[in-house]
Amino acid sequence: MVGQTENNQVKQTLCTITGSYRATTNIKALELLFSIKRRKYVKPLRREGDKVEGSYVYRVLPGRYVVIRCKYWSKEEPPYTLYAQLISIDDSCGVSYGKSMTIMFEHGDWLLSQPTIPQMIKDVYAWLPGYHSLPNPDFNKTYGEDEIDQLMRMIEGEVRLVEGTEHE
């Protein structure tokens, strides 16, 4: 919320958002919040949970962000799914979900070799936790404007990529 203080200074409320991670035998997942304005992943206020499952708690200002999630489930075909969705957080901390994009694949080499997929998407795949280990995202890494534009074009176009069907 935006309010006035006694000194007529504008005060903005920080909103709480959570992301998650999981590192079990058959499922590995990582969900992070990406700041479009700052061109990097938002550093969480704290991590809750253990090596197997937990969440990231973020305190952010109202604005536009992208939730980026990578999930591996050994019993799905293909086992990897990358998902990016635009969200808007209003002044009362309400979250509106916008358009999204999805990439499904079996081999990490395929994802990493795709020139049209922005690096911040590839990084979430690379940061997936191993079995009973914590993910290790680089919250200080910034990305170029061209990569942000590429990400936003993919989300706005609601791109759906599946390994092996990119030439159909």
Secondary structure, DSSP 8 states (H G I E B T S, - for coil): -EEE-TTS-EEE--EEEEEEEEE-SSEEEEEEEEETTTTEE---SEEEE-SSEEEEEEEE-SEEEEEEEEEEETTSSS-EEEEEEEEEE-TT--EEEEEEEEEEES-HHHHHT-TTS-HHHHHHHHT---TT------TT-B--HHHHHHHHHHHHTT-EEETT-TT-
